Amino acid sequence: MVAVRKALILVAILLLALLPVVRAESSGLYWAKSYGGSYGDVIKAVKVLPDGSIIAVGYTNSFGAGGDDALVMKLNPDGSLAWAKTYGGKDSDGANAVALAPNGDIIVAGYTDSFGAGYEDVWVLRLDSNGNVKWQKTYGGSDEDVADAVALAGNDIIVAGETWSFGAGTPKYSNAWVLRLDANGNVKGQKNLRGKRLGCCQRGCYRS
């Protein structure tokens, strides 16, 4: 059941990412593969390289150093595994988003319970094209902070997510949190936002 769930999660994402290719196939399916071990392994985001290779990120409970570890995989265009690496410490760590730099670097954003200042911190890693860490940094306060999205603006890195450490209503309620980093992960600017409407987050729903 776990393997089937992993396959369906990955294929659903890949079909969206490869939609022009999939539509060209009479069968409606390009390929389907599962990846993982004996425990929970999840893919959260993918990016497709110009040559058709795929970078997939998420977390794994089957491999690595701790409970959950961030997982980054590179797949060949046919779905075969080029490489897979885990990143993390003794507690739970994961990747939620990925962006690709023009020079081939892989920018991964997510969360870490193993490193940083608080209960859970935003975690950003810059990897080379082979998955080797060029740098990794944590951002956050004394409570829970998570990155859900990452994008590039020129050489800068834009990270977006939630913070229970900063802003109005914390730590009971979360705030949207956006950070602008330079190419080396140094903070150039950050904002936290919370409006006056009903909102929902990982800790439930609230009215501000």
Residue frames as qw, qx, qy, qz and C-alpha x, y, z in Angstrom:
[[0.000, 0.885, 0.466, 0.000, 0.00, 0.00, 0.00],
 [0.309, -0.782, 0.107, 0.530, 2.85, 2.41, 0.85],
 [0.395, -0.151, 0.598, 0.681, 4.59, 1.71, -2.46],
 [0.213, 0.607, 0.676, 0.359, 1.35, 2.26, -4.40],
 [0.123, -0.928, -0.280, 0.212, 0.73, 5.56, -2.59],
 [0.373, -0.592, 0.319, 0.639, 4.27, 6.73, -3.35],
 [0.365, 0.143, 0.687, 0.611, 3.89, 5.84, -7.01],
 [0.108, 0.775, 0.595, 0.185, 0.58, 7.65, -7.35],
 [0.226, -0.879, -0.082, 0.412, 1.92, 10.80, -5.66],
 [0.360, -0.439, 0.472, 0.675, 4.95, 10.94, -7.93],
 [0.308, 0.305, 0.739, 0.516, 3.13, 10.07, -11.15],
 [0.059, 0.864, 0.497, -0.054, 0.41, 12.66, -10.51],
 [0.201, -0.830, 0.128, 0.505, 3.07, 15.36, -10.19],
 [0.373, -0.245, 0.647, 0.619, 5.02, 14.13, -13.17],
 [0.315, 0.550, 0.716, 0.293, 1.96, 14.06, -15.39],
 [0.019, 0.951, 0.239, -0.195, 1.36, 17.72, -14.61],
 [0.309, -0.707, 0.367, 0.520, 5.00, 18.64, -15.14],
 [0.253, -0.175, 0.775, 0.552, 5.20, 16.71, -18.43],
 [0.516, 0.514, 0.506, -0.463, 1.72, 17.55, -19.68],
 [0.470, 0.655, -0.309, -0.505, 2.71, 18.50, -23.26],
 [0.121, 0.359, -0.912, -0.159, 4.58, 15.19, -23.58],
 [0.329, 0.150, 0.876, -0.318, 1.79, 13.17, -22.02],
 [0.559, 0.557, 0.237, -0.567, -0.82, 14.60, -24.37],
 [0.401, 0.582, -0.571, -0.417, 1.30, 13.51, -27.31],
 [0.045, -0.176, 0.983, -0.029, 1.21, 9.91, -26.13],
 [0.543, -0.172, -0.556, -0.605, -1.76, 7.90, -27.35],
 [0.549, -0.271, -0.770, 0.179, -1.84, 5.89, -24.13],
 [0.338, -0.833, -0.113, -0.423, -2.08, 9.03, -21.98],
 [0.733, -0.652, 0.167, 0.098, 0.75, 7.74, -19.74],
 [0.358, 0.794, -0.487, 0.058, 4.45, 8.43, -20.23],
 [0.583, 0.129, -0.760, 0.259, 5.85, 6.24, -17.44],
 [0.634, -0.655, 0.024, -0.411, 5.12, 5.36, -13.83],
 [0.634, 0.197, -0.633, 0.398, 7.68, 4.38, -11.21],
 [0.610, -0.773, -0.098, -0.141, 7.89, 4.21, -7.42],
 [0.456, 0.496, -0.498, 0.546, 10.89, 5.08, -5.29],
 [0.475, -0.639, 0.279, -0.537, 11.55, 4.42, -1.62],
 [0.190, 0.270, -0.907, 0.260, 12.12, 1.87, 1.09],
 [0.311, -0.302, -0.897, 0.088, 10.16, 0.11, 3.79],
 [0.113, -0.555, -0.541, 0.622, 8.72, 3.19, 5.50],
 [0.275, 0.867, 0.377, -0.173, 7.08, 6.48, 4.51],
 [0.401, -0.184, 0.355, 0.824, 8.69, 8.30, 1.58],
 [0.280, 0.813, 0.474, -0.188, 6.99, 11.30, -0.03],
 [0.394, 0.184, 0.306, 0.847, 7.69, 13.59, -2.99],
 [0.002, -0.717, -0.431, 0.548, 6.49, 17.18, -2.46],
 [0.301, 0.857, -0.063, -0.413, 7.74, 19.03, -5.55],
 [0.767, 0.103, 0.447, 0.449, 9.47, 18.49, -8.90],
 [0.196, 0.808, -0.208, -0.515, 11.27, 20.56, -11.53],
 [0.865, 0.349, 0.311, 0.185, 12.06, 19.48, -15.08],
 [0.354, -0.559, 0.377, 0.647, 15.47, 20.31, -16.56],
 [0.433, 0.619, -0.281, -0.592, 15.90, 21.34, -20.21],
 [0.218, 0.335, -0.880, -0.258, 17.19, 17.86, -21.10],
 [0.733, -0.203, -0.464, -0.454, 14.09, 16.20, -19.64],
 [0.457, -0.021, -0.761, 0.460, 15.74, 15.10, -16.40],
 [0.482, -0.705, -0.312, -0.417, 13.72, 15.63, -13.24],
 [0.171, 0.244, -0.646, 0.702, 14.66, 16.94, -9.79],
 [0.607, -0.532, -0.482, -0.341, 12.25, 15.63, -7.14],
 [0.105, 0.329, -0.604, 0.718, 12.29, 16.69, -3.48],
 [0.692, -0.491, -0.311, -0.427, 10.45, 15.58, -0.37],
 [0.345, -0.592, 0.625, -0.373, 11.27, 13.53, 2.69],
 [0.730, 0.108, -0.668, -0.096, 12.11, 9.95, 3.57],
 [0.660, -0.551, 0.362, -0.361, 11.66, 7.84, 6.66],
 [0.995, 0.097, -0.006, 0.034, 13.40, 4.86, 5.05],
 [0.754, 0.264, -0.119, 0.589, 16.88, 6.32, 4.64],
 [0.082, 0.783, -0.120, 0.605, 19.13, 8.96, 6.21],
 [0.282, 0.295, -0.634, 0.657, 20.24, 10.03, 9.66],
 [0.213, -0.039, 0.540, -0.814, 17.07, 10.72, 11.63],
 [0.475, 0.365, 0.678, -0.426, 13.31, 10.31, 11.84],
 [0.612, 0.723, 0.313, 0.070, 12.50, 11.99, 8.53],
 [0.421, -0.412, 0.304, 0.748, 15.24, 13.40, 6.32],
 [0.426, 0.713, -0.098, -0.549, 15.01, 15.72, 3.35],
 [0.712, 0.101, 0.637, 0.280, 15.22, 13.76, 0.12],
 [0.334, 0.731, -0.246, -0.542, 16.48, 15.05, -3.24],
 [0.729, 0.089, 0.643, 0.215, 16.50, 12.81, -6.30],
 [0.265, 0.556, -0.413, -0.671, 17.57, 13.30, -9.88],
 [0.747, 0.252, 0.610, -0.078, 15.73, 11.13, -12.39],
 [0.204, -0.139, 0.657, 0.712, 16.70, 10.53, -15.98],
 [0.433, 0.136, -0.225, -0.862, 14.08, 11.34, -18.65],
 [0.590, -0.065, -0.737, -0.323, 12.96, 7.68, -18.65],
 [0.702, -0.581, -0.040, -0.409, 12.41, 7.74, -14.88],
 [0.861, -0.044, -0.366, 0.351, 15.49, 5.75, -13.94],
 [0.484, -0.859, -0.039, 0.165, 17.36, 7.04, -10.91],
 [0.514, 0.694, -0.280, 0.419, 20.46, 9.14, -11.63],
 [0.349, 0.149, -0.651, 0.658, 21.14, 9.84, -7.95],
 [0.516, -0.714, -0.352, -0.317, 19.38, 10.26, -4.61],
 [0.372, 0.216, -0.536, 0.726, 20.66, 11.98, -1.47],
 [0.466, -0.738, -0.487, -0.039, 19.33, 12.67, 2.01],
 [0.211, 0.448, -0.276, 0.823, 19.97, 15.67, 4.21],
 [0.577, -0.657, -0.162, -0.458, 19.21, 16.11, 7.88],
 [0.014, -0.477, 0.718, -0.507, 19.98, 15.30, 11.49],
 [0.052, -0.039, -0.959, 0.277, 18.56, 13.17, 14.27],
 [0.339, 0.421, 0.558, -0.630, 15.06, 14.75, 14.21],
 [0.534, 0.589, 0.602, 0.072, 12.53, 15.40, 11.45],
 [0.057, -0.540, 0.300, 0.784, 13.65, 17.35, 8.38],
 [0.566, 0.466, 0.669, 0.122, 12.02, 17.71, 4.98],
 [0.115, -0.158, 0.380, 0.904, 11.93, 19.53, 1.66],
 [0.382, 0.599, 0.586, -0.389, 8.74, 21.17, 0.39],
 [0.462, 0.865, 0.087, -0.177, 9.92, 23.12, -2.66],
 [0.681, -0.175, 0.397, 0.590, 12.69, 23.33, -5.24],
 [0.378, 0.895, -0.019, -0.236, 14.02, 25.86, -7.76],
 [0.836, 0.120, 0.238, 0.479, 16.74, 25.55, -10.38],
 [0.143, -0.810, 0.163, 0.545, 19.43, 28.23, -10.85],
 [0.622, 0.735, -0.178, -0.202, 20.74, 29.09, -14.33],
 [0.126, 0.662, -0.738, 0.022, 24.13, 27.57, -13.45],
 [0.673, 0.026, -0.728, -0.129, 22.52, 24.22, -12.61],
 [0.018, 0.145, -0.743, 0.653, 22.45, 24.63, -8.83],
 [0.441, -0.468, -0.723, -0.252, 19.46, 23.19, -6.98],
 [0.149, -0.306, 0.381, -0.860, 17.76, 25.39, -4.37],
 [0.476, -0.350, -0.804, -0.066, 15.78, 23.37, -1.83],
 [0.227, -0.360, 0.302, -0.853, 13.46, 24.86, 0.80],
 [0.642, -0.341, -0.665, -0.173, 11.64, 23.17, 3.64],
 [0.548, -0.726, 0.129, -0.395, 11.95, 22.72, 7.38],
 [0.576, 0.243, -0.703, 0.339, 14.28, 21.28, 10.00],
 [0.702, -0.675, -0.079, -0.213, 13.78, 20.09, 13.56],
 [0.897, -0.104, -0.129, 0.411, 17.45, 19.07, 13.79],
 [0.487, 0.065, -0.030, 0.870, 19.12, 22.45, 13.32],
 [0.026, -0.626, -0.273, -0.730, 18.41, 26.10, 13.98],
 [0.044, -0.334, 0.391, -0.857, 17.00, 28.31, 16.71],
 [0.564, -0.131, 0.291, -0.762, 13.60, 26.92, 17.59],
 [0.733, 0.064, 0.607, -0.301, 11.14, 24.08, 17.55],
 [0.694, 0.366, 0.531, 0.320, 11.20, 23.99, 13.75],
 [0.084, -0.675, 0.184, 0.710, 13.00, 26.36, 11.39],
 [0.676, 0.712, -0.036, -0.185, 12.87, 27.25, 7.73],
 [0.651, -0.362, 0.547, 0.382, 15.69, 25.38, 6.02],
 [0.601, 0.771, -0.094, -0.189, 17.24, 26.36, 2.68],
 [0.705, -0.301, 0.509, 0.390, 19.98, 24.38, 0.97],
 [0.485, 0.756, -0.289, -0.331, 21.93, 25.25, -2.15],
 [0.823, -0.125, 0.528, 0.170, 23.22, 22.13, -3.90],
 [0.052, 0.477, -0.615, -0.626, 25.37, 21.71, -6.97],
 [0.686, 0.236, -0.361, -0.586, 24.04, 19.74, -9.94],
 [0.558, 0.119, -0.820, 0.040, 25.19, 16.49, -8.31],
 [0.671, -0.597, -0.384, -0.213, 23.45, 17.13, -5.01],
 [0.614, -0.085, -0.408, 0.670, 26.51, 18.20, -3.03],
 [0.239, -0.887, -0.355, 0.172, 25.82, 20.91, -0.44],
 [0.416, 0.525, -0.046, 0.741, 27.29, 24.31, -1.32],
 [0.039, -0.197, 0.483, -0.852, 25.62, 25.91, 1.68],
 [0.397, -0.536, -0.721, -0.188, 22.68, 25.41, 3.99],
 [0.012, 0.192, -0.357, 0.914, 21.07, 27.88, 6.37],
 [0.207, -0.558, -0.798, 0.097, 18.21, 28.02, 8.83],
 [0.085, -0.309, -0.023, -0.947, 15.84, 30.93, 9.48],
 [0.537, -0.541, -0.585, -0.278, 13.39, 31.30, 12.33],
 [0.256, -0.608, 0.356, -0.662, 12.67, 32.04, 15.95],
 [0.247, -0.280, 0.816, -0.441, 11.72, 30.14, 19.06],
 [0.713, 0.204, 0.498, -0.450, 8.61, 28.46, 17.64],
 [0.675, 0.221, 0.666, 0.228, 7.67, 26.76, 14.36],
 [0.256, 0.723, -0.233, -0.598, 8.69, 28.17, 10.97],
 [0.689, 0.165, 0.681, 0.182, 8.27, 26.37, 7.65],
 [0.141, 0.453, -0.438, -0.764, 9.07, 27.13, 3.99],
 [0.674, 0.365, 0.606, -0.212, 6.45, 26.02, 1.46],
 [0.646, 0.723, 0.208, 0.126, 7.70, 27.66, -1.76],
 [0.452, -0.561, 0.298, 0.627, 10.91, 28.90, -3.34],
 [0.606, 0.735, 0.255, 0.169, 11.67, 30.88, -6.51],
 [0.571, -0.157, 0.131, 0.795, 14.50, 32.88, -8.07],
 [0.199, 0.956, 0.200, -0.073, 14.46, 36.61, -8.81],
 [0.318, 0.832, -0.434, 0.134, 17.68, 37.21, -10.71],
 [0.472, 0.309, -0.749, 0.347, 20.39, 35.93, -8.39],
 [0.335, -0.288, 0.525, -0.727, 18.21, 36.34, -5.30],
 [0.281, -0.186, -0.941, -0.037, 16.23, 33.54, -3.68],
 [0.469, -0.292, 0.061, -0.831, 12.62, 34.15, -2.61],
 [0.256, -0.109, -0.942, 0.186, 11.31, 31.85, 0.11],
 [0.487, -0.312, -0.037, -0.815, 7.68, 31.84, 1.28],
 [0.463, -0.168, -0.865, 0.097, 5.97, 29.95, 4.07],
 [0.531, -0.728, -0.299, -0.315, 4.56, 30.27, 7.58],
 [0.316, 0.303, -0.597, 0.673, 5.94, 31.52, 10.88],
 [0.589, -0.670, -0.441, -0.096, 4.68, 31.00, 14.40],
 [0.633, -0.256, -0.245, 0.689, 7.68, 32.92, 15.77],
 [0.168, -0.150, 0.049, 0.973, 7.14, 36.42, 14.35],
 [0.188, -0.282, -0.474, -0.813, 4.20, 38.74, 13.74],
 [0.493, -0.221, 0.201, -0.817, 0.75, 39.42, 15.13],
 [0.874, -0.114, -0.043, -0.470, -1.00, 36.62, 16.97],
 [0.726, 0.255, -0.617, 0.164, 1.98, 34.30, 17.21],
 [0.014, 0.261, -0.930, -0.258, 2.59, 31.74, 18.54],
 [0.547, 0.273, 0.663, -0.433, -1.13, 30.88, 18.71],
 [0.685, 0.666, 0.263, -0.136, -1.65, 31.73, 15.03],
 [0.671, -0.036, 0.371, 0.641, 0.72, 31.74, 12.11],
 [0.206, 0.817, -0.071, -0.534, 1.74, 34.56, 9.81],
 [0.804, 0.549, 0.087, 0.209, 2.67, 34.33, 6.16],
 [0.456, -0.727, 0.310, 0.408, 6.43, 34.82, 5.93],
 [0.739, 0.640, 0.053, 0.205, 8.45, 35.86, 2.89],
 [0.528, -0.657, 0.285, 0.457, 12.24, 36.14, 2.85],
 [0.628, 0.763, -0.138, 0.063, 14.51, 37.52, 0.15],
 [0.756, -0.473, 0.307, 0.334, 17.99, 35.99, 0.26],
 [0.248, 0.767, -0.486, -0.338, 21.09, 36.72, -1.76],
 [0.784, 0.350, -0.490, -0.152, 22.85, 33.98, -3.71],
 [0.351, 0.299, -0.787, 0.410, 24.73, 32.93, -0.55],
 [0.497, -0.468, -0.731, 0.011, 21.65, 32.70, 1.64],
 [0.205, -0.162, -0.390, 0.883, 22.08, 35.99, 3.50],
 [0.081, 0.738, 0.656, -0.136, 18.80, 37.76, 4.31],
 [0.206, 0.215, 0.212, 0.931, 18.23, 40.91, 2.25],
 [0.387, -0.172, 0.073, -0.903, 14.67, 41.45, 3.43],
 [0.171, -0.244, -0.953, 0.054, 11.74, 39.73, 5.12],
 [0.413, -0.208, 0.006, -0.887, 8.07, 40.42, 5.78],
 [0.019, -0.243, -0.955, 0.170, 5.39, 38.68, 7.81],
 [0.346, -0.135, -0.255, -0.893, 1.72, 39.25, 7.05],
 [0.015, -0.337, -0.919, 0.203, -1.59, 38.42, 8.67],
 [0.180, -0.301, -0.350, -0.869, -4.93, 39.77, 7.51],
 [0.369, -0.001, 0.505, -0.780, -8.42, 40.08, 8.99],
 [0.755, 0.096, -0.341, -0.552, -10.13, 37.08, 7.46],
 [0.902, -0.232, 0.326, -0.162, -10.73, 33.49, 8.38],
 [0.413, 0.640, -0.641, -0.089, -7.59, 31.52, 7.64],
 [0.972, -0.205, 0.088, -0.069, -6.36, 27.98, 8.02],
 [0.201, 0.722, -0.657, 0.078, -2.91, 26.64, 8.62],
 [0.539, 0.160, -0.822, 0.093, -1.20, 23.50, 9.89],
 [0.068, -0.033, -0.767, 0.637, -2.52, 24.13, 13.41],
 [0.104, 0.584, 0.784, -0.181, -6.15, 24.58, 12.39],
 [0.128, 0.650, 0.411, 0.626, -8.43, 27.49, 11.49],
 [0.279, -0.459, -0.396, 0.744, -8.71, 30.90, 13.10],
 [0.169, 0.853, 0.369, 0.329, -10.37, 34.29, 12.63],
 [0.477, -0.076, -0.185, 0.856, -8.12, 37.29, 13.01]]
